[in-house]
Amino acid sequence: MNLRHQTLFILTQLVFFTEGRHGEHNGRVREETKSLEELYAEAIAEGGDLLVYHGGDLPDAEDAVANAFREAFPQINITIVVDYSKYHDARVDYQLETGTLIADIVALQTVQDYP
């Protein structure tokens, strides 16, 4: 996957996550009608920070994605935390149980292994 596709993938996850968290959910995903520029402006207005938990084994494994994102969206402060998916899974479970979820996006490597 090239950097443009990776950046678009992250944006798609961000839009999906935001809808699930803030929008009405009726079992179907709503089509996003806002332009990329509108979404970017809204993200800046919300504080401009984006925290991504990404499955992997090397701390710098997603640096190329972060750099491409920063180039495309310079006013968004993106932080990608790379760790084994099993640790992110436990981290997110704990944060959900305690009402302290901080990640905006979680990308696990083997989603079928984590209920």
C-alpha positions as a Python dict, from the first residue, in 0.01 Angstrom:
ca = {
    (1, 'M'): (0, 0, 0),
    (2, 'N'): (152, 335, -97),
    (3, 'L'): (161, 635, 137),
    (4, 'R'): (-139, 806, -23),
    (5, 'H'): (-349, 494, 22),
    (6, 'Q'): (-230, 455, 382),
    (7, 'T'): (-320, 817, 456),
    (8, 'L'): (-665, 774, 300),
    (9, 'F'): (-711, 452, 497),
    (10, 'I'): (-640, 636, 822),
    (11, 'L'): (-881, 913, 724),
    (12, 'T'): (-1148, 656, 644),
    (13, 'Q'): (-1097, 500, 986),
    (14, 'L'): (-1117, 843, 1146),
    (15, 'V'): (-1446, 926, 974),
    (16, 'F'): (-1593, 586, 1063),
    (17, 'F'): (-1479, 614, 1424),
    (18, 'T'): (-1616, 966, 1459),
    (19, 'E'): (-1955, 863, 1320),
    (20, 'G'): (-1975, 567, 1555),
    (21, 'R'): (-1885, 781, 1852),
    (22, 'H'): (-2082, 1097, 1784),
    (23, 'G'): (-2350, 1010, 1529),
    (24, 'E'): (-2664, 804, 1548),
    (25, 'H'): (-2595, 441, 1475),
    (26, 'N'): (-2871, 220, 1340),
    (27, 'G'): (-2663, -75, 1226),
    (28, 'R'): (-2570, 88, 898),
    (29, 'V'): (-2283, 318, 819),
    (30, 'R'): (-2398, 654, 688),
    (31, 'E'): (-2240, 793, 376),
    (32, 'E'): (-2012, 1085, 455),
    (33, 'T'): (-2126, 1394, 267),
    (34, 'K'): (-1875, 1645, 399),
    (35, 'S'): (-1575, 1737, 188),
    (36, 'L'): (-1225, 1651, 301),
    (37, 'E'): (-1166, 2023, 359),
    (38, 'E'): (-1471, 2041, 587),
    (39, 'L'): (-1357, 1737, 785),
    (40, 'Y'): (-1009, 1885, 815),
    (41, 'A'): (-1149, 2216, 945),
    (42, 'E'): (-1365, 2031, 1199),
    (43, 'A'): (-1067, 1828, 1318),
    (44, 'I'): (-868, 2148, 1370),
    (45, 'A'): (-1160, 2306, 1557),
    (46, 'E'): (-1179, 2001, 1786),
    (47, 'G'): (-820, 2058, 1894),
    (48, 'G'): (-618, 1917, 1607),
    (49, 'D'): (-484, 1610, 1788),
    (50, 'L'): (-508, 1256, 1654),
    (51, 'L'): (-389, 954, 1852),
    (52, 'V'): (-358, 625, 1666),
    (53, 'Y'): (-282, 288, 1824),
    (54, 'H'): (-135, 68, 1550),
    (55, 'G'): (-44, -298, 1574),
    (56, 'G'): (317, -380, 1495),
    (57, 'D'): (648, -470, 1647),
    (58, 'L'): (879, -178, 1561),
    (59, 'P'): (823, 165, 1718),
    (60, 'D'): (900, 345, 1391),
    (61, 'A'): (702, 106, 1167),
    (62, 'E'): (435, 367, 1087),
    (63, 'D'): (662, 672, 1061),
    (64, 'A'): (607, 692, 685),
    (65, 'V'): (230, 702, 739),
    (66, 'A'): (263, 970, 1007),
    (67, 'N'): (491, 1179, 786),
    (68, 'A'): (256, 1150, 488),
    (69, 'F'): (-37, 1248, 710),
    (70, 'R'): (154, 1549, 847),
    (71, 'E'): (238, 1659, 494),
    (72, 'A'): (-126, 1633, 384),
    (73, 'F'): (-273, 1780, 705),
    (74, 'P'): (-9, 2002, 868),
    (75, 'Q'): (-242, 2147, 1133),
    (76, 'I'): (-323, 1805, 1279),
    (77, 'N'): (-85, 1671, 1541),
    (78, 'I'): (-80, 1296, 1472),
    (79, 'T'): (79, 1051, 1713),
    (80, 'I'): (99, 684, 1615),
    (81, 'V'): (179, 444, 1897),
    (82, 'V'): (302, 112, 1758),
    (83, 'D'): (284, -191, 1985),
    (84, 'Y'): (182, -554, 1958),
    (85, 'S'): (-190, -580, 1885),
    (86, 'K'): (-242, -798, 2193),
    (87, 'Y'): (-117, -511, 2411),
    (88, 'H'): (-330, -251, 2234),
    (89, 'D'): (-628, -485, 2274),
    (90, 'A'): (-576, -508, 2651),
    (91, 'R'): (-506, -134, 2672),
    (92, 'V'): (-829, -45, 2490),
    (93, 'D'): (-1034, -295, 2693),
    (94, 'Y'): (-907, -136, 3015),
    (95, 'Q'): (-971, 216, 2888),
    (96, 'L'): (-1325, 121, 2783),
    (97, 'E'): (-1394, -39, 3122),
    (98, 'T'): (-1270, 268, 3309),
    (99, 'G'): (-1419, 530, 3075),
    (100, 'T'): (-1076, 664, 2984),
    (101, 'L'): (-1046, 578, 2614),
    (102, 'I'): (-787, 808, 2460),
    (103, 'A'): (-712, 661, 2116),
    (104, 'D'): (-900, 807, 1821),
    (105, 'I'): (-813, 515, 1593),
    (106, 'V'): (-707, 161, 1676),
    (107, 'A'): (-566, -54, 1395),
    (108, 'L'): (-505, -410, 1513),
    (109, 'Q'): (-314, -644, 1286),
    (110, 'T'): (-538, -948, 1336),
    (111, 'V'): (-881, -820, 1422),
    (112, 'Q'): (-1044, -1166, 1408),
    (113, 'D'): (-838, -1267, 1712),
    (114, 'Y'): (-975, -989, 1933),
    (115, 'P'): (-1349, -1007, 2018),
}
